[in-house]
Amino acid sequence: MTKVIVSRKKGHVVSVQCSGHSGYAPEGEDIVCAALSAVIQTAVLGVMRVAGADADYHTDQDKGSLSLTLKSMNESQRRDCDAILNTMLLGVKDLQEGFSAFIKLEVKDDVY
């Protein structure tokens, strides 16, 4: 199962952590893992390259983990990151609803 933890502070997504392999199918054939990875990694690209936000980003393919933590940003970057990450969250929620045995989503509000 893949666990996705999205942390928000004052309504803004401030971090995303994913861990584990979904187990839907063997590696290389797992459409759930591929879909979830595409949604989250596209959001990471948007945050870093479109919004230009400063963030800590780490992955470990062997462990099936990804971590994104936003740092300070200006108002424009915050607005862009909100749009990108809230869209990502909608996509993850949709996947979780369809594949709840393989994806666990936890949203933590008002962290830190």
N, C-alpha and C positions, 0 to 999 in steps of 0.2 A: 504494500500500500504506500502511496505517496502522500505525505503530510505537507500541507501548505499552511503557513502561518502568516497572516497579514496583520501588521500592527499599525494602529492609527493613533494620532495625537491631535486633539482638537478638530477631529473630522478629516484630517489629512493623513494619507498613507505615508508612513515613515520608514517601514521596512517590510521585506518579503523574504521568507525563508521556506525552502522546499527541501524535503529529504525523503529518500527511499525510492525504490522502483515500484511501479504500480502492480506488477505481477499479472497483468491482464493477458499477456502472451509472452513467448520467449523474446529475449533481447533481439532487436532488429525487426521484429514483427509486431511490436506493441503499439497499437494505434492510440491507446489512451495516453501512454507516456509521450508519444510523439505530439499529440494534440496539446497536452498540458505544457510541454516544453516549448512548443511554438508560441503559445499565448504568452507565457511568462518571459521567454527570451526576447520576443518582439517588444514587450513593454520595457525591458531593460535597455534595449537599443534605443527606444524612444526617449527614455529618461536621460540617457547619457549623450546621445548624438543629436536628438532633435531639441530637447529642452536644454541641453548643455549643463545639466545639474551635476554637482560634485557628489559622488557616492562611493561607498565601499562596496565592491562587487567581487565575490569569490565563487568558484565552482569546483566540484570534485566529481568527475565522471564515474570513477570507481564506486564512490559512495552514493552517487545519485543525488548530490546536494548542490544547492544554489543559495546564495545569500546576497541580498541587496539592502543597504542601509543608506538612506539619504542624509546628506550633511546640510549645512546652512545654504540658503539660496535666496535670490531676490524674488520679488512679487511675480514677475513674468514667468520665471522658471517654476515657481510654486504652482501657478495656474496651469501651466503645461503639464507638470508632473501629476497634478490632480486629475486632469482629463485622461492622461495615459494610464495611470494606475487604477483609477476607478473603472475604466473600460476593461483593463486586465482582470479586475476583480469580478466584473460581470461575466467574463468568459470563463474564469475558473469556477464560479458558482454554477454556471450552466453545465460544464463538464462534470462537476461533482454531483449534480442532480441526476445526470444520466448514468454515471458510473460510480455510485456511492460506495460500492464494495472495494473500489480501487483508489479512491481519492478521499482524503479527509481534509476539510477546510476549517480552519479556526481563525476568526477575526477578533483581535484584541483591541478594544477601544481604550483611549486615554492612557497609553503606556508612558513610562518615564516619569 
